[in-house]
């Protein structure tokens, strides 16, 4: 890696443009596709405070990734709003040169009390997880930790604080919430917000994933189009994860993230940093690279750039393209709650 021109690409010519930063591994929900309650009980050992990256460590790593070409940060968890003093961290990240987009994914449970502070700190965009508007279905999918009204109140607080055109993420699981996806689309149609339906993915090893539980992008598309006609539109930018569709009456759009049936590895520019300082080059990766230890051992910024850049330059990940309808690849090491999706 040339230190005078540190922008890097992997073995397939893909640059690193997006960094997903998990700021905490804890979550107040127990969604079965991410943090099933039977495994993540009251005695589960989450990271201790000294195992978590500090604000200074997170900001240092974020600055290094920006030097290597990253222009977008997305804060995830666990549930990011559980991290103490999150607005102060956001304010520092927002000042990093070259960062064009600073977003966060949240379950919105704590949004009402934090929305204004997040906006004032410099957060640009919000994505809110909401798997159904049917309260009973939603509670099944969050471990009975929240009601729909609590999330919608959080969304309203975010609107009041000035967040516009939010994305509403819905993980679709066959036989659980697939019968409610049209209602979700109808509720947000015309509001300026964009519902994004996500095929149930085989992330980690704890959620009991089976292909039979996947509602495909084509099935989701057919359900919505039958009620509210839609048509495809081009992506906003190269590497956008969601396939976009606009309503024919002009009242907004939806997105479908189809990493199971229609992989998009070829354009993937995303790196991931866990709250423990593990650096992953794929959501489905077997192993990450420990960045916390060398930082705490006093490694220089230049040495850290060489480490981070070298890992990306050796990257060959394309898990979703290798997965077929008949084959599940070997078990993966990282769980969704560590990487934040």
N, C-alpha and C positions, 0 to 999 in steps of 0.2 A: 504494500500500500504506500503510495506516494504521499508523504505528509503535506506536500504543497498542494495536492489535489485529492483530498480525502474522500470524495464521493465514490461509492463502491457499488459493485453489482455482484450477484451470486453466479453460480456455475451456469445458470440458464439466462443470464443477462438481466435479471430482475434487480432493480435498485431497492434500497431500504428507504421508504418514504413515511411509513406510519409506525408509531410505537404505542402499543397498548400497555399501560402502566397499571398493574394491580397494586393498589395502595394498602390493602388489608385483605386477609384471607377469611375473616369472620363475616357471617351474614345472619340477619335476623329471620330470614325465610328458610324453609326446608323444601325447596323444589326437588321433586324426585329425579329430574333429569340432570341435576347438578349436585345437590347436597342432600341426599335422602336421609330422612329423620332416623331411620333404623340404624344408620351408621354414624351420623353426626349428632349424637345425643349429648346430654348435659356434661358427660365426662370426656368428650372428645378433646384431644390436645391440639388446640390451634397454636399458632406462633406466639411466643412471648414477646414482650416489647423489645427486648434486646436482640431478638432474631429478626424483627422487622427492620427494613431500611428506614433510617431517619429521614426527615425532610431534607437535610443537607446532602445526604447520600443520594436520594432520589433526584434532587435537582442537579447534582454533579453528573450523574449518569445521563439524565435527560439532555444536558448541554453537550455531552460527548456524542450522543446519538444524533443530535442536531448538526454537529460538525460533519458527521458522516452522510448527511443527506436527508434526515428526517425533517418533515415539515408539519406533521400532524401528531398530536398527542391525544389519546383517549384514556381517561381514567376509569378504572373498573375495580372490582373487588374479587371475591366477597361483595359486600355492599359498601361502596366507597364512603358514604355519609357516616359510617360508624367510625371512621378514622378521625381522631381528635384534631381540631384546628385545620380542617381541610381547606377552608378559604385561604388561609395564609400560604399553604403549599401551592394552591392554584395561582395566587398572585405572583409567586416566584416563577412558576412555569410559564406564565403568560408573558414574562419579560425576556424570555430567551430569544436571542436573535434567530431569525429564519423560520420561526413557528407561525404558520398561517392559520392553523385551526386547532382549537383546544376544546375537546368535548368530554362528556362523561355519560356513562351508562349507570342507571340507578333503578331500584325498585320503587322509589318515590315515597316510601313509608315515612321518611323523615324530611321530606322536601318542604313541607309547609313552613317549618322553622328555619330553613337554611337557604331558600331560593334567592332571597334578596342579597344575602352575603355572597353567594356564589356568583351572581351577576356582577356585583361590584368588584369582586376579586379578578374578574376578567375571563370567566368561563364563557365560551362562545355558544356552545350547543349542548342540548340534552337529548338523550335517548332513554325512554322509560319502558321498563318491562311490564307488560300486562297481558297475560295469556288468555283471558276471557273476561267478558262483562257479566257473565252469569256468576253470581257470588258463590254458589255452592261449588261450581266447577273451578273457579279461581282458588278457593280455599283448598280444594284437593291438590291443586298444583303448587301451592305455597306452604303446605304443611299446616294449614289453618293458622297462619301467622298474621294474616291481614285480610281486610275486606276490600272489595272493589271501590267503595266510597272513599276509603283512606287514600288509595292511589289517585283517584280522580281529584280529590281535594289537593293532593300534592301537585298534580298537573296544573290545576287552576292557580295555585300559588306561583308556580313557575311562569305561567302566562302573565300574571300580574307583575312579576319581577322583570318581564321584558323578553323572556325566551319565546321565540317564534318558530314555527315550522319544526316542531319536535318530532322525533321518530318514536313510534310505539312498537316495541318488539314483542312478538307473539310466537313462542315455540309451540308447534302443532304436533300433538301426539294422538295417534289413531285410537278412537274409542273413548277418549278423555275429553278433548276440547274441540275436535274437528267440526262438531255440529254447531259451534258458536262463532266460527270465524267470519261468517257473513254479517252477523250482528255487529261484530267489532268494526268491520269495514264501514258499515252503514253509520255507526255512531260518529266516526271521525271524518267521514266524507264531508267536504265543504268547510272543514275547520282550519285547513292549512297544515294540519299535522299529517304525518305519513305512517300508516300502519305497515310494518314489515313482518311478513310471515317467514318463520325459520323452520326448515326441515329438521326434525329431531335427529341430532347428530350423535355419533359414537365417540364422544370425548371422554377420555379417562377409562377407568375399569370398574366404577362403582355403581353406575346407573342401570345396569341390566339391559343395555341397549340391544334391540333386535330389529332387523330390517322390517319385520312385519308391523312394527309400531310406527313406521314412517308414513306420513301422508305426503305424497310427492308434490312437487311444485305444480305439475300439470293438473293434479287433482284439486289443489287449492285454487289455482287459476280458473278452472272450470266452474267451481262452486260460486265464486264471486262474479264471474262474467255472466253467469246465468241470471243473476239478480240485478247486477249493475254493470252494464257492458263496459269493457276496458280494451285498450290496445297497447302494444309494447311501444316504448320510447327509448331512445339511445341513452347510454349511461352518461352521468354528469362528468365523469373523468375515467381515464384508463385505470383498471384495477378495482372499480367499484364492486362491492360484493353482492349487492342486491340487483336483480333484474327488475327494471322499472316498468310500470304500466299506468297509463292515465285513464281516468274515466272519460267516456265519450262525451258526456255533458259538460266537461270542463271543470268539474268540481273536485279537482285534486288528483292524487295518485296513490298507489300502493307499491310495495316492493316485496320480492320473494327471494330469500336466500336459500339456494338449492345446492348446498355443498355435498349432499349425498348423491343426488341424481344428475346434477349438472355442474360438475366441479369447475372451479375458476382458478386453479393453482397457477396456471400459466401467467397470470397477471398479478400474482400475490406479492405485495411490497411490505407486508406487515411483520414486524418483530414484536416480541412480547417480553415484558419484564415482570416477574412475580414480586410479591411483597417481601420475599426473602432474598431478592437480588439474583434470582435465576433467570437467565437470558435464553429464551426459546425462539427458534426461527420458524416454528409451525405450531398451530393449535394442537395438532395430533402428534407432537414430537415425543420420542421415547425419553430423551434426556435434555437437560438444559445445561448451560455453562454458568458456573458460580462467579458472579461479579462482586459479591459482598466481601468474600474473603480477601481477594487481592486489594480491594479498596482499604479495608481495615488493616491490612499489612503495610500500607503506605506506598503502594504502587503509584507511579506518576500518571498524569493525564495522558502523556504520549504513549506510555506502555498500555494504558487502558484502551486507548484508541486502536492500537495494534491488535489487542486481544479481541475487542468487539468487532472490528473490521475483518479480522482474519476468520472469525466464525462465520460471518455473513458471506465472505468470498468463497468459503468451502460449502456453502449451502446447496443442497440438491433436493430439498423437500418438495414432494408433490403427492402427499398421502391420498388425498381425495381422488386424484386421477388414477391411482393404482388400485384403489378399492373398487370392487365390482359388486354387482347384485348378488353374487354367489360366494364371495370371499370376503372375510373380515381379516384384516392384517393383524399381525401380532399385537399383544397388549401394549398399551402406551403408558408412559410414566406419569404424565402430568394430568391432574384432575381439573375440571372446569373451574372449581372455586379458587384454584391457585392462579389461573390464567385469566379469568374474567371473560372468557369467550373470545 
